[in-house]
Amino acid sequence: MDLSEKLTRLMDIAKKDAVVRERLLATEKSDNPLADFCAIAAEHELPISVMELINEGEEFYAEIKRSTNGGGENSPDLDAWNDEYSIFMMRLKDLQ
């Protein structure tokens, strides 16, 4: 199972379980938000490492950047697309 599938399953769990949803949202205020997020995922048999989470966003960002206007300086600002954790949290907040 790849990271995208794990995040989809975790989102499905959070949709059904308000306690899990609140715990995930609380990670934003944590001293170690990514580690805490990954620990909650692991509790639900969805092992995600911090580096896996970071790398996924970086790879996606790089692919988009390369595909727009040949990449480089003329590429649009895509900073919001290089952070899987933040994207997941935005989607999670939309559930409320």
N, C-alpha and C positions, 0 to 999 in steps of 0.2 A: 504494500500500500504506500503510495507516495504522499508527500506532505499535503498536497491539495485535498486528497481524499480524507486524510486525517482531520484537517481543519473543517471540512464539510461535515464529517461525523460529529466533531466537537460542537459545531454550531447547531446541529440537529439536537444534540443532548441539551444544550443551553436553551434552545427554544422550548423544550418540554419541561425543563427543571429550573425553576426560578433560583434555587439555592446555588446551583452550578453557575448560572448566569451572573448572579451577584458576586460570587467568588472570582470569576474571571474578570469582571469589571473592576473589582477591588485591586487587581494586580497593577493597574495603572498608578496607584498611589504607593506601591511597594518600593522598597529600596532596590529590589532586583526583579523588576516586572517580568522580564522574559523567562528567567529561571522559575519564578512562581507560576507563570502561565504554563510552562512545560511540565511542571510537577502536577498541576491539575489535569492536564491532558493525560499524563501517565497513569493517574488514578483511574482513568476511564479506558485503560488499555490502549491508549493512543500515544505511544512513545514518540516524543518530538524533542530533539536536542536544540539548545539555544543556537548553535552554529547552523543547524539545518534551517531554522527559522530565518536567521539573518541571511544566509546564503541564497535562499529561495527568492527573497526580495531583490537582492543584488543582481542575481542572474536575470530575473524578469526585467529589471530596470535596464540592464545592459543590452538585452535583446531589443527592447523598444527603442532605446537610444540609437542603436546601430541602424534600425530600420527607418528612422525618420530623417529625411534630407541628407542621407549619407552619414549620419552621426556627426560627432564633433561639435563645434561651436554653434552651428545653426540649429541644433536640436532644441526642441522645446524643453522648458523646465518640467521635469517629471519627478521631482523629489517625493511627491506624495505616493508614488508607485513603487518605491524601493523598500517598503517596510511592511512585510506580511502581518506582523503583530498589529500595527496601527490600522491596517485595512480590516483585519478581523474585528478589532474593537469598534470601529465605526459601524460595521454591519451589526454587531451585537447591540450597540446602543439604539439602533433603529428598531430593535425588537420591543423596546419599552414603550 
